[in-house]
Amino acid sequence: MRHTGSCHCGALALAVELADDERDVLDCNCSVCTKKGFLHLIVDEARFELLRGAPIVYTFGTHTAKHMFCGVCGIHAFYRPRSHPNAWDVNARCLDMPLAGWRIKAFDGANWERAIEHLR
């Protein structure tokens, strides 16, 4: 099923293809995800489409992750994750669907190197 979403002002818009039962998202406790309030939905390249806009890119640490945000409203709707650099990580909070149906699982991103082994 195709789901759309956007940043707050709508300058960035996206679409993702999800299976009907695909409702698991990760809540990471690292410093950047905690401050952004990001709920991680990792989707393959073929299941993500940028419909509108050009995000601003921010990197830090290893510079593998490409954190993207709207240059108008500042919302982080999606990015290229360090854990899956050939996929997209969509903020479930930015999809046009209620959070009530999502299963939120904790991810210990504060200890990323140790925690990633349990994710893959």
C-alpha positions in Angstrom: 0.0 0.0 0.0 1.3 3.5 -0.9 1.5 6.0 2.0 2.4 9.7 1.6 3.9 12.1 4.0 5.7 15.4 4.3 7.5 17.9 6.5 5.4 20.4 8.5 5.2 23.0 5.8 4.8 20.6 2.9 7.9 21.8 1.0 9.2 18.2 1.2 6.8 15.4 0.3 7.4 11.7 0.0 5.7 8.4 -0.6 6.5 4.9 0.6 5.2 1.4 -0.3 4.4 -0.7 2.8 2.9 -4.1 3.3 -0.3 -4.1 5.2 1.3 -5.6 8.3 4.5 -3.5 8.1 4.2 -1.4 11.3 7.4 -1.8 13.2 9.4 1.3 13.9 12.5 2.0 16.0 12.8 4.7 18.7 16.5 5.4 19.0 18.0 7.0 22.1 21.1 8.5 20.4 21.6 12.2 20.9 20.4 13.3 17.4 17.3 11.0 17.2 16.2 11.9 20.7 16.3 15.6 20.0 14.5 15.1 16.6 11.8 12.8 17.9 12.5 10.5 14.9 10.6 7.1 14.7 12.6 5.0 12.2 10.9 3.2 9.4 13.6 1.7 7.2 12.5 1.1 3.6 14.3 -0.2 0.5 15.3 2.3 -2.2 12.6 1.0 -4.5 9.9 1.6 -2.0 10.7 5.3 -1.4 9.9 8.2 -3.6 10.7 11.9 -3.1 7.6 13.7 -4.5 8.6 17.3 -3.9 11.5 19.4 -2.6 15.2 19.3 -2.0 16.3 18.6 1.5 19.3 20.1 3.3 21.9 17.5 4.3 23.7 17.3 7.7 26.4 14.7 8.6 28.5 14.1 11.7 30.7 11.4 13.2 31.4 8.9 10.5 29.5 11.0 7.9 27.9 7.8 6.7 24.4 8.8 7.6 23.0 11.7 5.6 20.5 13.4 7.9 18.1 15.4 5.7 15.7 18.2 6.7 13.4 20.8 5.2 15.2 24.1 4.7 11.9 26.0 5.3 10.4 24.4 8.5 13.3 22.3 9.7 11.4 19.0 10.0 13.4 15.7 9.5 11.1 13.6 7.4 13.7 11.1 6.1 17.4 10.3 5.7 20.0 7.8 4.6 20.8 5.8 7.7 24.2 4.6 8.8 22.8 1.2 9.5 21.3 0.8 6.0 23.2 3.2 3.7 21.4 1.9 0.6 17.9 2.4 2.0 15.8 5.2 3.3 14.8 5.8 6.9 11.5 7.6 7.1 10.2 9.4 10.2 6.9 7.6 10.8 5.7 10.8 12.5 5.8 12.5 9.1 3.6 10.0 7.3 -0.1 10.9 6.8 -1.3 8.0 9.0 -2.0 7.7 12.7 0.8 6.5 15.0 -1.7 4.3 16.9 -1.1 1.4 14.5 2.7 1.3 14.8 4.6 -1.0 17.0 7.4 1.1 18.6 10.6 -0.8 19.6 13.5 0.7 21.5 16.9 0.8 19.8 20.0 1.7 21.9 21.6 4.1 19.4 23.6 5.6 22.3 25.6 2.4 22.1 25.3 2.1 18.3 28.2 -0.3 17.6 26.9 -2.9 20.1 23.2 -2.4 19.3 23.5 -2.6 15.5 24.4 -6.3 15.7 20.9 -7.0 17.1 19.3 -5.0 14.3 20.7 -6.7 11.3 
